[in-house]
Amino acid sequence: MSERREMGALEAEVLAELWSRVGPATPAEVLEAMDTDLAYTTVMTILMRLWKKGLVERERRGRAYAYRTVVTEAELTAKRMRAMLDRSQDREGALSRFVGSLPKREERALRRILGQLDNRK
């Protein structure tokens, strides 16, 4: 019997597959590309949930729908990071711990990005 995945993990796997594509994909195409033991109906359900969350759009393709992402991986990550920060009672502390936990390369990238944002003002 296969190991059960969390729904968030399934959504991430399906989104990753959609992000790797140039155009929209039907549930059958997503399932085939994922090379997994998931049922067709599971993939269809995940795509429907992603659509209801506004993360994908869909268009009719024959009797099925074809789905494509409407947000990039970076946009979704930023949105999730912002949501977590919004839940914090100590935003400055959370930001400090986050930045302090970054590898030097990512810290330099963050400093460069912040500098670019300052220069736009």
C-alpha positions in Angstrom: 0.0 0.0 0.0 1.3 3.5 -0.9 2.1 6.1 1.8 -0.6 8.7 2.2 0.4 12.3 1.3 -1.0 15.4 2.9 -3.4 17.4 0.7 -1.0 20.4 0.8 1.7 18.2 -0.6 -0.6 16.9 -3.4 -1.5 20.5 -4.3 2.2 21.4 -4.4 3.0 18.4 -6.7 0.2 19.3 -9.1 1.2 23.0 -9.1 4.8 22.0 -9.8 3.6 19.9 -12.8 1.5 22.8 -14.1 4.4 25.3 -13.6 6.7 23.1 -15.7 4.3 23.2 -18.7 4.0 25.9 -21.4 0.2 25.5 -21.8 -2.8 24.1 -20.0 -3.2 20.4 -19.1 -6.1 18.1 -18.4 -6.3 16.0 -15.3 -5.3 13.0 -17.4 -2.2 14.8 -18.8 -1.2 16.0 -15.3 -1.6 12.4 -13.9 0.5 10.9 -16.7 3.3 13.5 -16.3 3.4 13.0 -12.6 4.1 9.3 -12.9 2.4 8.5 -9.6 0.0 6.0 -8.1 -2.7 8.7 -7.6 -6.2 8.1 -9.0 -7.5 10.2 -11.8 -10.3 11.5 -9.5 -7.8 12.6 -6.9 -5.9 14.7 -9.5 -9.2 16.1 -10.7 -10.2 17.0 -7.1 -6.9 18.7 -6.5 -7.2 20.7 -9.7 -10.8 21.7 -8.7 -9.5 22.9 -5.3 -6.7 24.9 -6.9 -9.3 26.5 -9.2 -11.6 27.4 -6.3 -8.6 28.9 -4.5 -7.9 31.1 -7.6 -4.5 29.5 -8.2 -5.4 28.0 -11.6 -7.8 28.8 -14.4 -9.5 26.4 -16.6 -10.9 26.1 -20.1 -13.1 23.5 -21.7 -11.2 20.9 -23.8 -13.7 18.4 -25.1 -15.5 16.8 -22.1 -12.8 17.8 -19.7 -11.2 21.0 -18.4 -7.6 22.0 -19.0 -5.9 23.9 -16.2 -3.1 26.4 -16.1 -1.6 28.4 -13.3 -2.4 32.1 -12.8 0.4 32.7 -10.3 4.1 31.9 -10.4 5.8 29.8 -7.8 7.5 33.0 -6.5 4.2 34.9 -6.2 2.6 32.0 -4.3 5.6 31.7 -2.0 5.6 35.4 -1.3 1.8 35.3 -0.6 2.3 32.5 1.9 5.2 34.2 3.6 3.1 37.3 3.9 0.2 35.4 5.4 2.5 33.8 8.0 4.0 37.2 8.9 0.5 38.7 9.2 -0.3 36.0 11.8 2.7 37.0 14.0 2.4 39.1 17.1 6.1 40.0 16.8 6.6 40.8 13.1 10.0 42.4 13.6 11.2 39.4 15.6 9.9 37.0 13.0 11.6 39.0 10.2 14.8 39.1 12.3 14.8 35.4 12.9 14.0 34.7 9.2 16.8 36.8 7.9 19.2 35.5 10.5 18.5 31.9 9.4 19.3 32.6 5.7 22.5 31.3 4.2 24.9 34.1 3.3 24.1 33.8 -0.4 20.4 34.4 0.2 21.1 37.1 2.7 23.2 38.9 0.0 20.3 38.4 -2.5 17.9 39.9 0.0 20.1 42.9 0.6 20.5 43.4 -3.2 16.7 43.3 -3.7 16.1 45.7 -0.8 18.7 48.1 -2.3 16.9 47.9 -5.7 13.6 48.7 -4.1 15.1 51.7 -2.3 16.5 53.0 -5.6 13.1 52.9 -7.1 11.7 55.4 -4.6 
